[in-house]
Amino acid sequence: MVGRVLFRRRQLDEIAAGTVTLAFRRWERARVKPGTRLRTAVGVVAVEAVDEVEDVSEAEARRAGAASRAEAMAQQRPGRLYRIELRFDGPDPRIALRAGEPTLEDLRRLERMGPWAYEVLRAIAERPGVPAADLAADFGREKRPFKADVRKLKELGLTESLPTGYRLSPRGRAALESPRARLR
């Protein structure tokens, strides 16, 4: 999943319901491309098409969740105008993954990441909900690269993001309790 388009929660709910199928953004260059799948608070949103346009029609504004063309245009910043066709693509697959047991391949993959992976899992287990900046500082690291590493663990279904900080998922707890983890 590549790219980033930010949506308000109301917009995400409307995308999930199928009532919003377009978004408009002003960028210097397109930040997403067709085929991009965005993980959001409501699930996965697929980008079907991205086109640079000159204007927004009344019908397009309504498909973007705006009451009128004027409302849709008022929300735009300077830059090139892009129309992004969207489709709700189902729940975030990491949610189901979090509940399962880690496979032997998952544990091997975790080991290949290096000792930092188990250290970070242990830190999150000991201090759920601690801000990423504080956890990063405990490791003598900058926040952004630390968060990138936590996202790698999240991809394996081992962690969950909280409004502030993280916690281990059931899968993450099982990975830490595995005999392989005790050797690390």
HURA-V201828 format. One record per residue. N is the residue number from 1. RES is the residue in one small letter. SS is DSSP state (hx for helix, st for strand, lp for the rest). Layout:
n;res;ss
N;RES;SS
N;RES;SS
This chain:
n;res;ss
1;m;lp
2;v;lp
3;g;lp
4;r;lp
5;v;lp
6;l;lp
7;f;lp
8;r;lp
9;r;hx
10;r;hx
11;q;hx
12;l;hx
13;d;hx
14;e;hx
15;i;hx
16;a;hx
17;a;hx
18;g;lp
19;t;lp
20;v;lp
21;t;lp
22;l;st
23;a;st
24;f;st
25;r;st
26;r;st
27;w;st
28;e;lp
29;r;lp
30;a;lp
31;r;lp
32;v;lp
33;k;lp
34;p;lp
35;g;lp
36;t;lp
37;r;st
38;l;st
39;r;st
40;t;st
41;a;lp
42;v;lp
43;g;st
44;v;st
45;v;st
46;a;st
47;v;st
48;e;st
49;a;st
50;v;st
51;d;st
52;e;st
53;v;st
54;e;lp
55;d;lp
56;v;lp
57;s;lp
58;e;hx
59;a;hx
60;e;hx
61;a;hx
62;r;hx
63;r;hx
64;a;lp
65;g;lp
66;a;lp
67;a;lp
68;s;lp
69;r;hx
70;a;hx
71;e;hx
72;a;hx
73;m;hx
74;a;hx
75;q;lp
76;q;lp
77;r;lp
78;p;lp
79;g;lp
80;r;st
81;l;st
82;y;st
83;r;st
84;i;st
85;e;st
86;l;st
87;r;st
88;f;st
89;d;lp
90;g;lp
91;p;lp
92;d;lp
93;p;hx
94;r;hx
95;i;hx
96;a;hx
97;l;hx
98;r;hx
99;a;hx
100;g;lp
101;e;lp
102;p;lp
103;t;lp
104;l;hx
105;e;hx
106;d;hx
107;l;hx
108;r;hx
109;r;hx
110;l;hx
111;e;hx
112;r;hx
113;m;hx
114;g;lp
115;p;hx
116;w;hx
117;a;hx
118;y;hx
119;e;hx
120;v;hx
121;l;hx
122;r;hx
123;a;hx
124;i;hx
125;a;hx
126;e;hx
127;r;lp
128;p;lp
129;g;lp
130;v;lp
131;p;lp
132;a;hx
133;a;hx
134;d;hx
135;l;hx
136;a;hx
137;a;hx
138;d;hx
139;f;lp
140;g;lp
141;r;lp
142;e;lp
143;k;hx
144;r;hx
145;p;hx
146;f;hx
147;k;hx
148;a;hx
149;d;hx
150;v;hx
151;r;hx
152;k;hx
153;l;hx
154;k;hx
155;e;hx
156;l;lp
157;g;lp
158;l;lp
159;t;st
160;e;st
161;s;st
162;l;lp
163;p;lp
164;t;lp
165;g;lp
166;y;st
167;r;st
168;l;st
169;s;lp
170;p;hx
171;r;hx
172;g;hx
173;r;hx
174;a;hx
175;a;hx
176;l;hx
177;e;hx
178;s;lp
179;p;hx
180;r;hx
181;a;hx
182;r;hx
183;l;lp
184;r;lp
